[in-house]
C-alpha cells in the first residue's frame, strides 16, 4: 500500500474520525482508523461500534492496499508536519511510514490488519430519502439542548423523530421541559418508525454539514444513516419507548405575554449571574410589565424590569432560567410569546409571529 495526498485534506477527515473514536479504546482496533487506498481514492472509516463514519479523499495511489492506524498518533503527526503533499506507505513488516515531501523526516506507526476492523453498518439504497440540510439542521438546533442527561431514563437521552401525516417531527424532553419542531419536507418522507436518535450523531452531522443541498437519510429498526457530499455517518438508535409527548402539550392557555426576545435574553443573562447554584429565577407579572429576579443566599440578589404586552392577573412564577434561556437563543424572531394558565403549570414559549416550533417549560415550586 502506497499513496500520497495533500496534508490538509487528510487532516480534516482524521480530525472528524478522532471525535468518534472513544478514548477508552486506546491501543485496540477501535482506536484505529481504517484506510483503503485504490483507484486514486482513500476510503477512511472510524467507529466506536455505535457511531460510524466513512469518507472518501482523492489521492495518488501507487500501490493499492488497506490497513488500520492508531488515530490519535496519526492526527498528531499530521498536525505537526508542514502543509503540502505527504507520502504514506505500508511496509511488509506492518509499519506504516509517513513522509512529508518537503522535510527529511519519517514517522513509523504500527498497524493492525484491516480484516480485524469491525463492519460499519450500511442501509439498502432504496431506503434513503431526501431531506433539506438546512431544515434538518434547524430541527436539531430547536431540540437537542432539551435532551435528558439522566442515564436512568435512557429513553429520553436522545431526540425523537417521526413522520406524522407527511411532516417530519422532532421532539426532545428531560421531563421538566419539552422542545417540539416539525417541517413539511420538500420531498415525500416514507413511513418510518418513531426513533430516538443519540445527540452525538446529530451534533456530528450538524458540525460537518454545509447547510446547502440535501441529506440522504435512511432509518431502520436499530440504526439511522446520513449521506451527504463525500461522507456517510451512521448511528445505533436508542432503544426504548419515548414518552407520549402529545399528552403534555396544552390544548389552550389563558394568558399571554409578548416580549422583545433580546430584552428578555439580556435580562436573564444579568440576573442569572446571581443564581449560579439553584438556577432559580422569579418572573413577577403585572400589567404590561415583567420583573425578573434572582437571589443566591450567600452572594446577593438582582432584579430587572422588562416591558411586555400582558393583560392578566398579577402572578409570580419560578423557573430554571436555562429552561427559558436556551429556547430563546434558537428562536429566530424579534419577539416571543409566553402562554400560561396557572403559575404552577406548563408555560409554552412560541416565536412571534408563530412558526412551526415551540418549547414547554414546567415551573419550579415557589418557596
C-alpha positions in Angstrom: 0.0 0.0 0.0 1.4 3.4 -1.0 -0.3 6.7 -1.7 0.3 10.5 -1.4 -2.2 13.3 -0.7 -2.5 16.8 0.5 -1.9 17.0 4.2 -4.9 19.4 4.9 -7.4 17.2 3.1 -6.5 14.1 5.2 -6.1 16.1 8.4 -9.6 17.4 8.1 -11.1 13.9 7.9 -8.9 12.4 10.5 -9.9 15.2 12.9 -13.6 14.1 12.4 -12.7 10.4 13.0 -10.9 11.3 16.2 -14.1 12.8 17.6 -15.9 9.5 17.1 -13.3 7.1 18.4 -13.7 6.5 22.1 -10.6 7.4 24.2 -11.4 4.3 26.3 -10.4 2.1 23.4 -6.7 3.1 23.4 -4.5 0.7 21.5 -7.3 -1.5 20.4 -8.7 -1.9 16.9 -11.4 0.7 17.8 -8.7 3.3 18.4 -7.6 3.0 14.8 -8.9 4.4 11.6 -9.4 2.2 8.6 -7.7 3.2 5.3 -8.3 1.6 1.9 -6.4 3.1 -1.0 -7.3 2.2 -4.6 -8.4 3.9 -7.8 -6.8 7.2 -6.7 -9.1 7.4 -3.7 -8.7 6.6 0.0 -11.7 5.4 1.9 -11.4 6.3 5.6 -13.6 4.7 8.3 -13.9 5.1 12.0 -16.3 3.7 14.6 -16.9 3.3 18.3 -19.4 0.5 17.5 -22.4 2.9 18.0 -21.5 5.8 15.6 -19.8 5.1 12.3 -18.1 7.5 9.9 -16.9 7.0 6.3 -15.4 9.4 3.8 -13.5 9.4 0.5 -10.5 11.5 -0.3 -8.8 11.9 -3.7 -5.2 10.8 -3.6 -2.3 9.5 -5.8 -2.3 5.7 -5.3 0.9 4.0 -6.3 0.2 0.6 -4.7 -3.4 -0.3 -3.6 -4.0 -1.8 -0.2 -5.7 -1.3 3.2 -4.8 -1.2 6.8 -5.7 0.4 10.2 -3.7 3.0 12.0 -3.8 4.4 15.6 -5.9 7.6 15.0 -4.6 9.7 17.8 -0.9 9.5 16.8 -1.8 9.9 13.1 -3.7 13.0 13.9 -0.8 14.4 16.0 1.7 13.7 13.2 -0.5 15.4 10.5 -0.9 18.5 12.7 2.9 18.9 13.1 4.1 18.3 9.5 4.2 21.2 7.1 1.5 21.9 4.5 1.8 20.2 1.2 1.9 16.6 0.0 2.6 13.7 2.3 3.5 10.2 1.3 2.1 7.1 3.1 3.4 3.6 2.7 2.6 0.3 4.4 5.8 -1.9 4.7 5.8 -5.7 4.7 6.6 -5.7 8.4 3.4 -3.9 9.2 4.9 -0.5 9.8 3.0 2.5 8.3 5.5 5.1 7.1 4.6 8.8 6.9 6.9 11.2 5.0 6.2 14.8 4.2 7.7 15.6 0.8 9.2 18.9 2.0 11.0 17.6 5.0 13.6 14.9 5.7 11.6 13.2 8.4 9.7 10.0 8.5 7.3 8.5 11.1 6.7 4.8 11.5 3.4 3.6 13.2 2.5 0.1 13.9 -0.6 -1.0 12.1 -3.4 -3.6 12.7 -4.7 -5.8 9.9 -7.7 -4.3 8.3 -9.5 -7.6 8.4 -9.9 -7.1 12.2 -11.7 -3.8 11.7 -15.5 -4.1 12.6 -18.0 -3.8 9.8 -19.7 -0.4 9.7 -23.5 -0.8 9.2 -25.0 0.1 5.8 -28.6 0.6 4.7 -30.1 -0.5 1.4 -30.1 2.2 -1.2 -33.8 2.0 -1.7 -34.4 3.1 2.0 -32.9 6.5 1.6 -35.0 9.7 1.3 -34.0 13.3 0.8 -34.2 16.0 3.5 -33.1 19.6 3.1 -29.8 20.1 5.1 -31.0 23.5 6.3 -34.3 22.1 7.5 -32.7 19.2 9.3 -30.1 21.3 11.0 -32.7 23.8 12.1 -34.8 21.0 13.6 -31.8 19.6 15.5 -31.0 23.1 16.8 -34.5 23.6 18.1 -34.5 20.4 20.1 -31.1 19.0 21.0 -30.5 21.1 24.1 -33.6 19.7 25.8 -32.3 16.1 25.7 -32.1 14.5 29.2 -28.7 13.5 30.6 -30.2 11.2 33.2 -28.9 7.8 32.2 -31.5 6.0 34.3 -34.1 7.4 31.9 -32.2 6.4 28.8 -35.2 6.6 26.6 -35.0 10.4 26.9 -31.3 10.6 26.2 -31.9 11.4 22.5 -34.1 13.3 20.1 -37.3 11.6 19.0 -38.0 11.7 15.3 -41.1 10.5 13.5 -43.1 11.1 10.3 -46.6 12.4 11.0 -49.0 12.9 8.2 -46.2 13.7 5.7 -44.4 16.1 8.1 -41.1 15.4 9.8 -41.3 15.9 13.6 -38.5 16.1 16.2 -39.1 16.2 19.9 -36.8 16.2 23.0 -37.6 16.3 26.7 -35.9 15.8 30.0 -39.2 15.5 32.0 -39.2 19.2 33.0 -39.2 20.8 29.6 -40.0 19.8 26.0 -39.0 21.1 22.6 -41.0 20.4 19.5 -40.5 21.2 15.8 -42.0 20.0 12.6 -41.2 20.7 9.0 -43.0 20.0 5.7 -40.2 18.5 3.7 -39.7 19.4 0.0 -39.7 15.7 -0.9 -42.0 12.9 0.4 -40.9 11.2 3.6 -41.7 7.5 3.7 -43.4 5.8 6.6 -40.7 5.4 9.2 -40.9 4.1 12.8 -40.6 6.7 15.5 -36.9 6.5 16.6 -34.7 8.0 19.3 -31.5 9.5 17.9 -28.4 9.9 20.1 -27.3 13.5 20.3 -23.7 12.5 19.5 -24.5 11.7 15.9 -26.8 14.8 15.5 -24.0 17.1 16.8 -21.6 15.5 14.3 -23.9 15.8 11.3 -24.7 19.4 12.2 -21.0 20.2 12.5 -20.0 18.6 9.2 -22.9 19.8 7.1 -22.6 22.8 4.9 -26.3 23.7 5.2 -26.7 23.6 1.4 -28.4 20.9 -0.6 -29.8 17.8 0.9 -29.1 14.9 3.2 -29.9 11.3 2.2 -31.5 9.7 5.3 -32.3 6.1 6.0 -33.9 4.7 9.1 -34.0 1.0 10.1 -35.2 -0.6 13.3 -31.9 -0.1 15.0 -29.9 2.4 13.0 -30.0 5.8 11.3 -27.9 6.6 8.2 -27.0 10.0 6.8 -25.2 10.6 3.4 -24.0 14.0 2.2 -21.2 15.1 -0.1 -18.4 12.6 0.3 -19.4 11.4 3.8 -21.5 8.8 5.4 -22.5 8.8 9.0 -24.4 6.1 10.9 -25.5 5.5 14.4 -27.2 2.9 16.5 -30.6 4.2 17.8 -31.6 4.4 21.4 -34.0 1.5 22.2 -37.0 2.2 24.4 -40.4 3.8 24.4 -40.2 7.6 24.1 -42.8 9.4 26.3 -46.1 10.3 24.7 -45.3 14.0 24.2 -48.8 14.9 22.9 -50.2 14.4 26.4 -48.1 17.3 27.8 -48.9 19.8 25.0 -51.6 22.2 26.3 -54.6 22.5 24.1 -55.1 26.1 25.1 -53.8 28.5 27.7 -55.5 31.5 29.2 -52.8 34.3 29.5 -50.3 35.6 27.0 -47.1 37.6 27.4 -45.4 39.1 24.3 -41.9 40.5 24.8 -38.8 41.5 22.8 -36.6 38.5 22.7 -33.3 40.3 23.1 -34.6 42.3 26.1 -35.6 39.1 27.8 -32.4 37.3 26.9 -30.2 40.2 28.2 -32.2 40.4 31.5 -31.8 36.6 32.0 -28.1 36.9 31.4 -27.7 39.6 34.0 -30.0 38.2 36.7 -28.6 34.6 36.3 -25.2 35.9 37.5 -26.6 35.6 41.0 -28.4 32.3 40.7 -25.4 30.0 39.9 -26.3 27.1 42.2 -30.1 27.0 42.2 -30.6 28.4 38.6 -34.0 29.6 40.0 -35.3 32.9 38.8 -38.7 34.5 39.5 -40.9 36.2 37.0 -43.2 38.7 38.6 -46.0 39.7 36.2 -48.2 42.8 36.3 -50.0 44.9 33.7 -47.5 45.2 30.7 -44.6 44.6 33.0 -42.4 41.6 33.9 -39.8 41.8 36.6 -37.1 39.1 36.6 -35.5 38.4 40.0 -32.9 36.1 41.3 -31.2 35.5 44.6 -28.4 33.4 45.9 -28.4 33.4 49.7 -24.6 33.6 50.2 -24.0 36.0 47.3 -26.8 38.6 46.7 -29.8 39.3 44.6 -30.7 41.0 41.3 -33.9 42.3 39.7 -34.6 43.7 36.3 -37.8 45.0 34.8 -38.7 44.3 31.2 -41.6 45.9 29.3 -44.1 43.5 27.7 -47.6 43.1 26.4 -49.6 41.4 29.1 -53.1 41.7 30.4 -53.9 39.4 33.2 -53.6 38.8 36.9 -50.5 39.7 38.9 -48.5 36.4 39.2 -45.2 35.1 40.4 -43.6 32.2 38.5 -40.4 30.4 39.5 -38.3 28.9 36.7 -34.9 27.3 36.0 -33.5 30.2 33.9 -31.7 27.8 31.5 -35.1 26.3 30.5 -36.1 29.7 29.2 -32.7 31.0 28.1 -31.9 28.0 25.8 -35.1 28.2 23.8 -34.8 31.9 23.4 -31.3 31.5 21.8 -32.7 29.4 19.0 -35.9 31.3 18.3 -35.4 33.3 15.2 -37.9 36.1 15.6 -37.5 39.5 17.3 -40.4 38.9 19.7 -41.5 35.8 21.7 -44.8 34.9 23.2 -45.2 33.0 26.5 -48.5 31.4 27.3 -49.7 30.0 30.7 -52.9 29.4 32.7 -51.6 29.0 36.2 -48.3 29.9 37.8 -47.5 26.3 38.7 -48.5 24.7 35.4 -46.8 24.5 32.0 -45.6 27.6 30.2 -45.4 27.4 26.4 -42.8 29.6 24.5 -43.6 30.5 20.9 -41.9 32.6 18.3 -43.9 35.8 17.4 -45.2 35.5 14.7 -45.7 31.8 15.5 -43.7 29.3 13.5 -43.5 25.5 13.3 -41.8 25.0 16.7 -42.5 25.6 20.4 -41.0 24.9 23.8 -42.7 23.9 27.0 -41.3 24.7 30.4 -42.5 23.4 33.8 -42.2 25.9 36.6 -40.3 25.2 39.8 -42.1 25.3 43.2 -42.3 28.7 44.8 -40.5 28.9 48.2 
